[in-house]
Amino acid sequence: MYKSSLLVLCCFLPWITPSVGQSVCGNDQYNPALSMCCNEVVQPKSGFQPSCCGTRGYDARLSICCANNIQPRSGIQPSCCGAIGYDAAFSMCCSGTIQPRSGIQPSCCGRIGYDAAFRKCCDDRLC
């Protein structure tokens, strides 16, 4: 009985106390110099700016995380519209729809983009 208790303690001790230089992610140990913990899933670090998108790893200098969906980072102002990436310098997100940014005062009226300098929005409709 003593040997089996010692065996159980021996086998579970590494999960309770990480080794020197190790961290715990969920039920796994990992080396934080080489890997990262993304929502309790160990992922390898890669790229210039390793980041997590849900349970997946990605390079935040090349991609953007939109609603746990990795999208290419492009344009002057990379942004998200729901799970889709877009450039906020030239477009805008209107209730989940990407619309072109144009006019003096680009604004949204519901899902429609418009120029607020020349039109009005009344209850999500242009009036």
MODELLER restraints for C-alpha pairs under 7 A, 6 or more apart:
rsr = mdl.restraints
at = mdl.atoms
rsr.add(forms.Gaussian(group=physical.xy_distance, feature=features.Distance(at['CA:15:A'], at['CA:27:A']), mean=6.64, stdev=0.5))
rsr.add(forms.Gaussian(group=physical.xy_distance, feature=features.Distance(at['CA:18:A'], at['CA:24:A']), mean=6.54, stdev=0.5))
rsr.add(forms.Gaussian(group=physical.xy_distance, feature=features.Distance(at['CA:18:A'], at['CA:29:A']), mean=6.64, stdev=0.5))
rsr.add(forms.Gaussian(group=physical.xy_distance, feature=features.Distance(at['CA:21:A'], at['CA:31:A']), mean=6.48, stdev=0.5))
rsr.add(forms.Gaussian(group=physical.xy_distance, feature=features.Distance(at['CA:22:A'], at['CA:29:A']), mean=6.27, stdev=0.5))
rsr.add(forms.Gaussian(group=physical.xy_distance, feature=features.Distance(at['CA:22:A'], at['CA:30:A']), mean=5.49, stdev=0.5))
rsr.add(forms.Gaussian(group=physical.xy_distance, feature=features.Distance(at['CA:22:A'], at['CA:31:A']), mean=4.79, stdev=0.5))
rsr.add(forms.Gaussian(group=physical.xy_distance, feature=features.Distance(at['CA:22:A'], at['CA:32:A']), mean=6.63, stdev=0.5))
rsr.add(forms.Gaussian(group=physical.xy_distance, feature=features.Distance(at['CA:23:A'], at['CA:29:A']), mean=5.53, stdev=0.5))
rsr.add(forms.Gaussian(group=physical.xy_distance, feature=features.Distance(at['CA:23:A'], at['CA:30:A']), mean=5.43, stdev=0.5))
rsr.add(forms.Gaussian(group=physical.xy_distance, feature=features.Distance(at['CA:23:A'], at['CA:31:A']), mean=6.27, stdev=0.5))
rsr.add(forms.Gaussian(group=physical.xy_distance, feature=features.Distance(at['CA:23:A'], at['CA:32:A']), mean=6.56, stdev=0.5))
rsr.add(forms.Gaussian(group=physical.xy_distance, feature=features.Distance(at['CA:24:A'], at['CA:30:A']), mean=6.26, stdev=0.5))
rsr.add(forms.Gaussian(group=physical.xy_distance, feature=features.Distance(at['CA:25:A'], at['CA:37:A']), mean=5.57, stdev=0.5))
rsr.add(forms.Gaussian(group=physical.xy_distance, feature=features.Distance(at['CA:25:A'], at['CA:40:A']), mean=4.95, stdev=0.5))
rsr.add(forms.Gaussian(group=physical.xy_distance, feature=features.Distance(at['CA:25:A'], at['CA:41:A']), mean=6.43, stdev=0.5))
rsr.add(forms.Gaussian(group=physical.xy_distance, feature=features.Distance(at['CA:25:A'], at['CA:42:A']), mean=6.40, stdev=0.5))
rsr.add(forms.Gaussian(group=physical.xy_distance, feature=features.Distance(at['CA:26:A'], at['CA:40:A']), mean=4.44, stdev=0.5))
rsr.add(forms.Gaussian(group=physical.xy_distance, feature=features.Distance(at['CA:26:A'], at['CA:41:A']), mean=6.75, stdev=0.5))
rsr.add(forms.Gaussian(group=physical.xy_distance, feature=features.Distance(at['CA:34:A'], at['CA:44:A']), mean=6.22, stdev=0.5))
rsr.add(forms.Gaussian(group=physical.xy_distance, feature=features.Distance(at['CA:34:A'], at['CA:45:A']), mean=5.64, stdev=0.5))
rsr.add(forms.Gaussian(group=physical.xy_distance, feature=features.Distance(at['CA:35:A'], at['CA:42:A']), mean=6.54, stdev=0.5))
rsr.add(forms.Gaussian(group=physical.xy_distance, feature=features.Distance(at['CA:35:A'], at['CA:43:A']), mean=5.56, stdev=0.5))
rsr.add(forms.Gaussian(group=physical.xy_distance, feature=features.Distance(at['CA:35:A'], at['CA:44:A']), mean=4.25, stdev=0.5))
rsr.add(forms.Gaussian(group=physical.xy_distance, feature=features.Distance(at['CA:35:A'], at['CA:45:A']), mean=4.78, stdev=0.5))
rsr.add(forms.Gaussian(group=physical.xy_distance, feature=features.Distance(at['CA:36:A'], at['CA:42:A']), mean=5.74, stdev=0.5))
rsr.add(forms.Gaussian(group=physical.xy_distance, feature=features.Distance(at['CA:36:A'], at['CA:43:A']), mean=5.43, stdev=0.5))
rsr.add(forms.Gaussian(group=physical.xy_distance, feature=features.Distance(at['CA:36:A'], at['CA:44:A']), mean=6.26, stdev=0.5))
rsr.add(forms.Gaussian(group=physical.xy_distance, feature=features.Distance(at['CA:36:A'], at['CA:45:A']), mean=6.15, stdev=0.5))
rsr.add(forms.Gaussian(group=physical.xy_distance, feature=features.Distance(at['CA:37:A'], at['CA:43:A']), mean=6.25, stdev=0.5))
rsr.add(forms.Gaussian(group=physical.xy_distance, feature=features.Distance(at['CA:38:A'], at['CA:52:A']), mean=5.44, stdev=0.5))
rsr.add(forms.Gaussian(group=physical.xy_distance, feature=features.Distance(at['CA:38:A'], at['CA:54:A']), mean=6.33, stdev=0.5))
rsr.add(forms.Gaussian(group=physical.xy_distance, feature=features.Distance(at['CA:38:A'], at['CA:55:A']), mean=4.66, stdev=0.5))
rsr.add(forms.Gaussian(group=physical.xy_distance, feature=features.Distance(at['CA:38:A'], at['CA:56:A']), mean=6.29, stdev=0.5))
rsr.add(forms.Gaussian(group=physical.xy_distance, feature=features.Distance(at['CA:38:A'], at['CA:57:A']), mean=6.94, stdev=0.5))
rsr.add(forms.Gaussian(group=physical.xy_distance, feature=features.Distance(at['CA:39:A'], at['CA:54:A']), mean=6.29, stdev=0.5))
rsr.add(forms.Gaussian(group=physical.xy_distance, feature=features.Distance(at['CA:39:A'], at['CA:55:A']), mean=5.27, stdev=0.5))
rsr.add(forms.Gaussian(group=physical.xy_distance, feature=features.Distance(at['CA:41:A'], at['CA:55:A']), mean=5.84, stdev=0.5))
rsr.add(forms.Gaussian(group=physical.xy_distance, feature=features.Distance(at['CA:43:A'], at['CA:56:A']), mean=6.64, stdev=0.5))
rsr.add(forms.Gaussian(group=physical.xy_distance, feature=features.Distance(at['CA:43:A'], at['CA:57:A']), mean=5.75, stdev=0.5))
rsr.add(forms.Gaussian(group=physical.xy_distance, feature=features.Distance(at['CA:46:A'], at['CA:59:A']), mean=6.51, stdev=0.5))
rsr.add(forms.Gaussian(group=physical.xy_distance, feature=features.Distance(at['CA:47:A'], at['CA:59:A']), mean=5.09, stdev=0.5))
rsr.add(forms.Gaussian(group=physical.xy_distance, feature=features.Distance(at['CA:48:A'], at['CA:59:A']), mean=6.33, stdev=0.5))
rsr.add(forms.Gaussian(group=physical.xy_distance, feature=features.Distance(at['CA:48:A'], at['CA:61:A']), mean=6.62, stdev=0.5))
rsr.add(forms.Gaussian(group=physical.xy_distance, feature=features.Distance(at['CA:49:A'], at['CA:59:A']), mean=5.15, stdev=0.5))
rsr.add(forms.Gaussian(group=physical.xy_distance, feature=features.Distance(at['CA:49:A'], at['CA:60:A']), mean=5.28, stdev=0.5))
rsr.add(forms.Gaussian(group=physical.xy_distance, feature=features.Distance(at['CA:49:A'], at['CA:61:A']), mean=5.82, stdev=0.5))
rsr.add(forms.Gaussian(group=physical.xy_distance, feature=features.Distance(at['CA:50:A'], at['CA:57:A']), mean=6.81, stdev=0.5))
rsr.add(forms.Gaussian(group=physical.xy_distance, feature=features.Distance(at['CA:50:A'], at['CA:58:A']), mean=5.77, stdev=0.5))
rsr.add(forms.Gaussian(group=physical.xy_distance, feature=features.Distance(at['CA:50:A'], at['CA:59:A']), mean=4.72, stdev=0.5))
rsr.add(forms.Gaussian(group=physical.xy_distance, feature=features.Distance(at['CA:50:A'], at['CA:60:A']), mean=6.20, stdev=0.5))
rsr.add(forms.Gaussian(group=physical.xy_distance, feature=features.Distance(at['CA:51:A'], at['CA:57:A']), mean=5.72, stdev=0.5))
rsr.add(forms.Gaussian(group=physical.xy_distance, feature=features.Distance(at['CA:51:A'], at['CA:58:A']), mean=5.50, stdev=0.5))
rsr.add(forms.Gaussian(group=physical.xy_distance, feature=features.Distance(at['CA:51:A'], at['CA:59:A']), mean=6.05, stdev=0.5))
rsr.add(forms.Gaussian(group=physical.xy_distance, feature=features.Distance(at['CA:51:A'], at['CA:60:A']), mean=5.95, stdev=0.5))
rsr.add(forms.Gaussian(group=physical.xy_distance, feature=features.Distance(at['CA:52:A'], at['CA:58:A']), mean=6.17, stdev=0.5))
rsr.add(forms.Gaussian(group=physical.xy_distance, feature=features.Distance(at['CA:53:A'], at['CA:65:A']), mean=5.58, stdev=0.5))
rsr.add(forms.Gaussian(group=physical.xy_distance, feature=features.Distance(at['CA:53:A'], at['CA:68:A']), mean=5.18, stdev=0.5))
rsr.add(forms.Gaussian(group=physical.xy_distance, feature=features.Distance(at['CA:53:A'], at['CA:69:A']), mean=6.97, stdev=0.5))
rsr.add(forms.Gaussian(group=physical.xy_distance, feature=features.Distance(at['CA:53:A'], at['CA:70:A']), mean=6.82, stdev=0.5))
rsr.add(forms.Gaussian(group=physical.xy_distance, feature=features.Distance(at['CA:54:A'], at['CA:68:A']), mean=5.11, stdev=0.5))
rsr.add(forms.Gaussian(group=physical.xy_distance, feature=features.Distance(at['CA:62:A'], at['CA:72:A']), mean=6.36, stdev=0.5))
rsr.add(forms.Gaussian(group=physical.xy_distance, feature=features.Distance(at['CA:62:A'], at['CA:73:A']), mean=5.33, stdev=0.5))
rsr.add(forms.Gaussian(group=physical.xy_distance, feature=features.Distance(at['CA:63:A'], at['CA:70:A']), mean=6.41, stdev=0.5))
rsr.add(forms.Gaussian(group=physical.xy_distance, feature=features.Distance(at['CA:63:A'], at['CA:71:A']), mean=5.50, stdev=0.5))
rsr.add(forms.Gaussian(group=physical.xy_distance, feature=features.Distance(at['CA:63:A'], at['CA:72:A']), mean=4.38, stdev=0.5))
rsr.add(forms.Gaussian(group=physical.xy_distance, feature=features.Distance(at['CA:63:A'], at['CA:73:A']), mean=4.28, stdev=0.5))
rsr.add(forms.Gaussian(group=physical.xy_distance, feature=features.Distance(at['CA:64:A'], at['CA:70:A']), mean=5.78, stdev=0.5))
rsr.add(forms.Gaussian(group=physical.xy_distance, feature=features.Distance(at['CA:64:A'], at['CA:71:A']), mean=5.29, stdev=0.5))
rsr.add(forms.Gaussian(group=physical.xy_distance, feature=features.Distance(at['CA:64:A'], at['CA:72:A']), mean=6.17, stdev=0.5))
rsr.add(forms.Gaussian(group=physical.xy_distance, feature=features.Distance(at['CA:64:A'], at['CA:73:A']), mean=5.39, stdev=0.5))
rsr.add(forms.Gaussian(group=physical.xy_distance, feature=features.Distance(at['CA:65:A'], at['CA:71:A']), mean=6.23, stdev=0.5))
rsr.add(forms.Gaussian(group=physical.xy_distance, feature=features.Distance(at['CA:66:A'], at['CA:80:A']), mean=5.45, stdev=0.5))
rsr.add(forms.Gaussian(group=physical.xy_distance, feature=features.Distance(at['CA:66:A'], at['CA:82:A']), mean=6.31, stdev=0.5))
rsr.add(forms.Gaussian(group=physical.xy_distance, feature=features.Distance(at['CA:66:A'], at['CA:83:A']), mean=4.55, stdev=0.5))
rsr.add(forms.Gaussian(group=physical.xy_distance, feature=features.Distance(at['CA:66:A'], at['CA:84:A']), mean=6.18, stdev=0.5))
rsr.add(forms.Gaussian(group=physical.xy_distance, feature=features.Distance(at['CA:66:A'], at['CA:85:A']), mean=6.61, stdev=0.5))
rsr.add(forms.Gaussian(group=physical.xy_distance, feature=features.Distance(at['CA:67:A'], at['CA:82:A']), mean=6.15, stdev=0.5))
rsr.add(forms.Gaussian(group=physical.xy_distance, feature=features.Distance(at['CA:67:A'], at['CA:83:A']), mean=4.89, stdev=0.5))
rsr.add(forms.Gaussian(group=physical.xy_distance, feature=features.Distance(at['CA:69:A'], at['CA:83:A']), mean=5.84, stdev=0.5))
rsr.add(forms.Gaussian(group=physical.xy_distance, feature=features.Distance(at['CA:71:A'], at['CA:84:A']), mean=6.90, stdev=0.5))
rsr.add(forms.Gaussian(group=physical.xy_distance, feature=features.Distance(at['CA:71:A'], at['CA:85:A']), mean=5.75, stdev=0.5))
rsr.add(forms.Gaussian(group=physical.xy_distance, feature=features.Distance(at['CA:74:A'], at['CA:87:A']), mean=6.68, stdev=0.5))
rsr.add(forms.Gaussian(group=physical.xy_distance, feature=features.Distance(at['CA:75:A'], at['CA:87:A']), mean=5.17, stdev=0.5))
rsr.add(forms.Gaussian(group=physical.xy_distance, feature=features.Distance(at['CA:76:A'], at['CA:87:A']), mean=6.35, stdev=0.5))
rsr.add(forms.Gaussian(group=physical.xy_distance, feature=features.Distance(at['CA:76:A'], at['CA:89:A']), mean=6.15, stdev=0.5))
rsr.add(forms.Gaussian(group=physical.xy_distance, feature=features.Distance(at['CA:77:A'], at['CA:87:A']), mean=5.15, stdev=0.5))
rsr.add(forms.Gaussian(group=physical.xy_distance, feature=features.Distance(at['CA:77:A'], at['CA:88:A']), mean=5.15, stdev=0.5))
rsr.add(forms.Gaussian(group=physical.xy_distance, feature=features.Distance(at['CA:77:A'], at['CA:89:A']), mean=5.51, stdev=0.5))
rsr.add(forms.Gaussian(group=physical.xy_distance, feature=features.Distance(at['CA:78:A'], at['CA:85:A']), mean=6.85, stdev=0.5))
rsr.add(forms.Gaussian(group=physical.xy_distance, feature=features.Distance(at['CA:78:A'], at['CA:86:A']), mean=5.82, stdev=0.5))
rsr.add(forms.Gaussian(group=physical.xy_distance, feature=features.Distance(at['CA:78:A'], at['CA:87:A']), mean=4.74, stdev=0.5))
rsr.add(forms.Gaussian(group=physical.xy_distance, feature=features.Distance(at['CA:78:A'], at['CA:88:A']), mean=6.21, stdev=0.5))
rsr.add(forms.Gaussian(group=physical.xy_distance, feature=features.Distance(at['CA:79:A'], at['CA:85:A']), mean=5.74, stdev=0.5))
rsr.add(forms.Gaussian(group=physical.xy_distance, feature=features.Distance(at['CA:79:A'], at['CA:86:A']), mean=5.48, stdev=0.5))
rsr.add(forms.Gaussian(group=physical.xy_distance, feature=features.Distance(at['CA:79:A'], at['CA:87:A']), mean=5.99, stdev=0.5))
rsr.add(forms.Gaussian(group=physical.xy_distance, feature=features.Distance(at['CA:79:A'], at['CA:88:A']), mean=5.95, stdev=0.5))
rsr.add(forms.Gaussian(group=physical.xy_distance, feature=features.Distance(at['CA:80:A'], at['CA:86:A']), mean=6.06, stdev=0.5))
rsr.add(forms.Gaussian(group=physical.xy_distance, feature=features.Distance(at['CA:81:A'], at['CA:93:A']), mean=5.51, stdev=0.5))
rsr.add(forms.Gaussian(group=physical.xy_distance, feature=features.Distance(at['CA:81:A'], at['CA:96:A']), mean=5.65, stdev=0.5))
rsr.add(forms.Gaussian(group=physical.xy_distance, feature=features.Distance(at['CA:81:A'], at['CA:98:A']), mean=6.89, stdev=0.5))
rsr.add(forms.Gaussian(group=physical.xy_distance, feature=features.Distance(at['CA:82:A'], at['CA:96:A']), mean=5.91, stdev=0.5))
rsr.add(forms.Gaussian(group=physical.xy_distance, feature=features.Distance(at['CA:90:A'], at['CA:100:A']), mean=6.27, stdev=0.5))
rsr.add(forms.Gaussian(group=physical.xy_distance, feature=features.Distance(at['CA:90:A'], at['CA:101:A']), mean=5.22, stdev=0.5))
rsr.add(forms.Gaussian(group=physical.xy_distance, feature=features.Distance(at['CA:91:A'], at['CA:98:A']), mean=6.46, stdev=0.5))
rsr.add(forms.Gaussian(group=physical.xy_distance, feature=features.Distance(at['CA:91:A'], at['CA:99:A']), mean=5.52, stdev=0.5))
rsr.add(forms.Gaussian(group=physical.xy_distance, feature=features.Distance(at['CA:91:A'], at['CA:100:A']), mean=4.34, stdev=0.5))
rsr.add(forms.Gaussian(group=physical.xy_distance, feature=features.Distance(at['CA:91:A'], at['CA:101:A']), mean=4.48, stdev=0.5))
rsr.add(forms.Gaussian(group=physical.xy_distance, feature=features.Distance(at['CA:92:A'], at['CA:98:A']), mean=5.64, stdev=0.5))
rsr.add(forms.Gaussian(group=physical.xy_distance, feature=features.Distance(at['CA:92:A'], at['CA:99:A']), mean=5.37, stdev=0.5))
rsr.add(forms.Gaussian(group=physical.xy_distance, feature=features.Distance(at['CA:92:A'], at['CA:100:A']), mean=6.28, stdev=0.5))
rsr.add(forms.Gaussian(group=physical.xy_distance, feature=features.Distance(at['CA:92:A'], at['CA:101:A']), mean=5.82, stdev=0.5))
rsr.add(forms.Gaussian(group=physical.xy_distance, feature=features.Distance(at['CA:93:A'], at['CA:99:A']), mean=6.24, stdev=0.5))
rsr.add(forms.Gaussian(group=physical.xy_distance, feature=features.Distance(at['CA:94:A'], at['CA:108:A']), mean=5.40, stdev=0.5))
rsr.add(forms.Gaussian(group=physical.xy_distance, feature=features.Distance(at['CA:94:A'], at['CA:110:A']), mean=6.18, stdev=0.5))
rsr.add(forms.Gaussian(group=physical.xy_distance, feature=features.Distance(at['CA:94:A'], at['CA:111:A']), mean=4.63, stdev=0.5))
rsr.add(forms.Gaussian(group=physical.xy_distance, feature=features.Distance(at['CA:94:A'], at['CA:112:A']), mean=6.31, stdev=0.5))
rsr.add(forms.Gaussian(group=physical.xy_distance, feature=features.Distance(at['CA:94:A'], at['CA:113:A']), mean=6.77, stdev=0.5))
rsr.add(forms.Gaussian(group=physical.xy_distance, feature=features.Distance(at['CA:95:A'], at['CA:110:A']), mean=5.97, stdev=0.5))
rsr.add(forms.Gaussian(group=physical.xy_distance, feature=features.Distance(at['CA:95:A'], at['CA:111:A']), mean=5.11, stdev=0.5))
rsr.add(forms.Gaussian(group=physical.xy_distance, feature=features.Distance(at['CA:97:A'], at['CA:111:A']), mean=5.86, stdev=0.5))
rsr.add(forms.Gaussian(group=physical.xy_distance, feature=features.Distance(at['CA:99:A'], at['CA:112:A']), mean=6.91, stdev=0.5))
rsr.add(forms.Gaussian(group=physical.xy_distance, feature=features.Distance(at['CA:99:A'], at['CA:113:A']), mean=5.61, stdev=0.5))
rsr.add(forms.Gaussian(group=physical.xy_distance, feature=features.Distance(at['CA:100:A'], at['CA:113:A']), mean=6.83, stdev=0.5))
rsr.add(forms.Gaussian(group=physical.xy_distance, feature=features.Distance(at['CA:102:A'], at['CA:115:A']), mean=6.83, stdev=0.5))
rsr.add(forms.Gaussian(group=physical.xy_distance, feature=features.Distance(at['CA:103:A'], at['CA:115:A']), mean=5.13, stdev=0.5))
rsr.add(forms.Gaussian(group=physical.xy_distance, feature=features.Distance(at['CA:104:A'], at['CA:115:A']), mean=6.34, stdev=0.5))
rsr.add(forms.Gaussian(group=physical.xy_distance, feature=features.Distance(at['CA:104:A'], at['CA:117:A']), mean=6.18, stdev=0.5))
rsr.add(forms.Gaussian(group=physical.xy_distance, feature=features.Distance(at['CA:105:A'], at['CA:115:A']), mean=5.18, stdev=0.5))
rsr.add(forms.Gaussian(group=physical.xy_distance, feature=features.Distance(at['CA:105:A'], at['CA:116:A']), mean=5.19, stdev=0.5))
rsr.add(forms.Gaussian(group=physical.xy_distance, feature=features.Distance(at['CA:105:A'], at['CA:117:A']), mean=5.50, stdev=0.5))
rsr.add(forms.Gaussian(group=physical.xy_distance, feature=features.Distance(at['CA:106:A'], at['CA:113:A']), mean=6.97, stdev=0.5))
rsr.add(forms.Gaussian(group=physical.xy_distance, feature=features.Distance(at['CA:106:A'], at['CA:114:A']), mean=5.85, stdev=0.5))
rsr.add(forms.Gaussian(group=physical.xy_distance, feature=features.Distance(at['CA:106:A'], at['CA:115:A']), mean=4.75, stdev=0.5))
rsr.add(forms.Gaussian(group=physical.xy_distance, feature=features.Distance(at['CA:106:A'], at['CA:116:A']), mean=6.23, stdev=0.5))
rsr.add(forms.Gaussian(group=physical.xy_distance, feature=features.Distance(at['CA:107:A'], at['CA:113:A']), mean=5.78, stdev=0.5))
rsr.add(forms.Gaussian(group=physical.xy_distance, feature=features.Distance(at['CA:107:A'], at['CA:114:A']), mean=5.49, stdev=0.5))
rsr.add(forms.Gaussian(group=physical.xy_distance, feature=features.Distance(at['CA:107:A'], at['CA:115:A']), mean=5.99, stdev=0.5))
rsr.add(forms.Gaussian(group=physical.xy_distance, feature=features.Distance(at['CA:107:A'], at['CA:116:A']), mean=5.96, stdev=0.5))
rsr.add(forms.Gaussian(group=physical.xy_distance, feature=features.Distance(at['CA:108:A'], at['CA:114:A']), mean=6.10, stdev=0.5))
rsr.add(forms.Gaussian(group=physical.xy_distance, feature=features.Distance(at['CA:109:A'], at['CA:121:A']), mean=5.63, stdev=0.5))
rsr.add(forms.Gaussian(group=physical.xy_distance, feature=features.Distance(at['CA:109:A'], at['CA:124:A']), mean=4.89, stdev=0.5))
rsr.add(forms.Gaussian(group=physical.xy_distance, feature=features.Distance(at['CA:109:A'], at['CA:125:A']), mean=6.11, stdev=0.5))
rsr.add(forms.Gaussian(group=physical.xy_distance, feature=features.Distance(at['CA:109:A'], at['CA:126:A']), mean=6.75, stdev=0.5))
rsr.add(forms.Gaussian(group=physical.xy_distance, feature=features.Distance(at['CA:110:A'], at['CA:124:A']), mean=4.50, stdev=0.5))
rsr.add(forms.Gaussian(group=physical.xy_distance, feature=features.Distance(at['CA:110:A'], at['CA:125:A']), mean=6.95, stdev=0.5))
rsr.add(forms.Gaussian(group=physical.xy_distance, feature=features.Distance(at['CA:119:A'], at['CA:126:A']), mean=6.92, stdev=0.5))
rsr.add(forms.Gaussian(group=physical.xy_distance, feature=features.Distance(at['CA:119:A'], at['CA:127:A']), mean=6.86, stdev=0.5))
rsr.add(forms.Gaussian(group=physical.xy_distance, feature=features.Distance(at['CA:120:A'], at['CA:126:A']), mean=5.77, stdev=0.5))
rsr.add(forms.Gaussian(group=physical.xy_distance, feature=features.Distance(at['CA:120:A'], at['CA:127:A']), mean=5.47, stdev=0.5))
rsr.add(forms.Gaussian(group=physical.xy_distance, feature=features.Distance(at['CA:121:A'], at['CA:127:A']), mean=5.78, stdev=0.5))
